[in-house]
């Protein structure tokens, strides 16, 4: 497995590189946004660890450009820990968001969880619930005549909900199933649900497919 580490803090980048090499990653380094895009195209990494505050091109722009054409797993690293910053990072397609400072052990756990999710074998076949037809291998959902592409996390969430239609799935269960043992926050799940609704609901402001049960979790409504 190959990881691209993008951070303009040279000392931190070296620490991250050493940490990921110890658990089996080959590591490529970039210290600015433009170089990050060049290294991504040249080296085709399996994982990107991306800082937001970068020279030449900021991390948000790097993430957007990559996500526009590829599903390469991306973990954002940032000192920006406000909810709005985390929401923005997830909305542009990052698979995880880690707030600085953090321990190397935390990064390894999050990286391994992301790789397990994105590298997990697809279901035996497409899932169908009402007008929804999900192809996990292609990360595509067909809704009537429309076909919508999903990110890895969106696909994982929808697949989990479609496996138990009409059943309320607890928030903690979804966090563990979608993000793996490293988990995530309830706000991250809330934003992921919002992103999924924006793609599959006729009116995401008034969801009819993926509904919430206050204080419990979410469910996929039966047709």
N, C-alpha and C positions, 0 to 999 in steps of 0.2 A: 504494500500500500504506500502511496505517495501523498505527502501533505505539503501544501503551499502555505507558508507563514508570511503574513504581510503586516509589518509593524515598523514604524520609523524609529522606535527605541531599540537601538542595536543590541544593547545588553539584554533587554527582555527577549528580543527575538532569538538570541543565542540560547537563553535559558529554555525557551519554548522548544527550540530545535532539539536540544539535548534531551528534554523530557520526552518528546515524541519518538525520538530515535530509540530510546531505551525500551519502548513498547513495540518496536518493530516497524515504524514508519521510515521511509526515505523522506528526506526533507529538502525542500527548495525554499529559498528566502527571497523576499522582495521588500524594499523599504520605502516605496512610494506607489501611488495608485496606477500610474501608467506602466511601470515595470511589472506590477502585479498582473495586469492584463496580458502583457507579453509572455510572462512566465506561465500563466494559465494556458494560453494557446499553445505554447511550445512543449510544455511538460505534461499536460493533461492529468492534473492531480486528482486523487480520489477524495480529497478533503481540503478545504480552504479555511484557515484561521485568520480572520480579517479584523484589523483595527479600523476604527472609523476616522480618527484624526490623522490623515496622511497628506504629505505634500504632493503637488502636481495634480492629483485627482483623489477626492475624498472617498472613504470606504463605502458610503451610501451609493455613490455613483458606480463604483466598482461592482458592488453587489447587483445593482440594477442591470448593468450591462451583461454580466454573466448570466443572471437569471432570465434575461430576455431570450437567451438561446440555449441554455443548458440547465440541468438539474444537479450540477456538482454540489455536494453538501457544503454548506457554509456556516461556520460558527463565528459570530461577531464578538469581538472583544472591545470593551469601551469603558472609560471612566464615567460615561453618562449613564446613570442608573435610574433616572426618572421614568415613570410609567410611559410618558409620551415618547421617550427615546426608544424604550423597549418595543413599544407598539410599532413605531416606525420601522425598526429593524426587522420585525417579523412580517410586517405588511409588504416589504419589498422582497420577501422571499427567503430570508435567513432561516436556517434550520434550528438554530439555538442562539442564545444571547447570554454572554457571560460578562459580569460587571467586574472591572478592576477595582481594587486588587483581588487576586484569587490565588489559590494554591495550585502548584503544578499537578497535584493529585486530582484536584477538581477538573482541570482541563482534560486530563487523560480520561476520566470517567465520562465526561460529556462527549469527548471525541469518539470513544468506543461506543457509546450509546447511539450517536448519530450514525456511525458506520453500520451498526447492527440494524438500525431502522432502514437505512437506504439500501443496504445490501441484503436484506431479508428476502427469501424466495417468495415469489408471488403466490396467490391463492391457486387452488387447483383449476379454477376457471373464473369467468366473469360472474359477478353477483347481480341479481335482479330483484328489485323491490319496487313494485308499481311501475312508474315510467322511468325509474332510474336503472341504468345498466352500467355497472362499473367494471372496467378492465384494469385490474391492479398492475399487470405487467406493463401496459402502455401508460398507466396513470391517466386514464381518460374515463370520463363518465358521459354517457349518452342520456339526454333528457328529451324525450320525444324525438324530434328531428335534429336537435342540436347536439354537437359533441364539444365537450369542454375539457381542456387539459388542466390537470391538478399538479401541485407541487408534491413532494414526497410526504410531508406532514399532512397536507390536506387529504391525500389519498389514504393514508393510514387511518386518519380519523373517520373518514366516510366508510372505509372498509369495516372498521370496528362497529360503527353504528348499524351498517347494513347487515352485519352478521347476527344482530339481535334486534330486528325491527319491532317496534311497538313496546320495547322494554326500556325502562329508565336505567341508564348506565351512570354509576356514581362518578363524580368528578375525580376522585383519587384513582379509581380504576382507569379512567381515560388518560390521566396523566402518566400512569405507569405503562399502559399499553401503547400509547402513541409515542412517548418520549423515551421509554425504556427505564431501567432501574435508576438512572441518574435523575429522572424526574424533571419537572418544570414547575412553574408557578401557575396559580389559578388565573392570573391575568393573561399569561401566555396562552392558556387554553381558551379563554374568552376571546382573545383576538384571533386565534386560529378558527374558532367557530364562526366568527364574523366574516373572515376571509372566505370560508367554505360557503356560507350562506350567500355571499355576494356573487358566487359563481353558479349556484344551483337553484336558488330561490327566485320565483317570479318577482317578488317584492321582498328584498332582504330586510327592510324595515319592519315587515310584518311576516315573519317566517311561518311557513306552513309545513315544511319538511323536517328540518332540524329544530326542535323546540326545546326549551329549557324548563326545568322543574326547580323552582327556587329552593336553594339550600340542599339540593340533592345532586342534580347532574343534567344530562341531556338525553334525548331519545330521537330516533327516526320514526316519524309518524307513519303508520300503516295507511295505505291508500283506501 
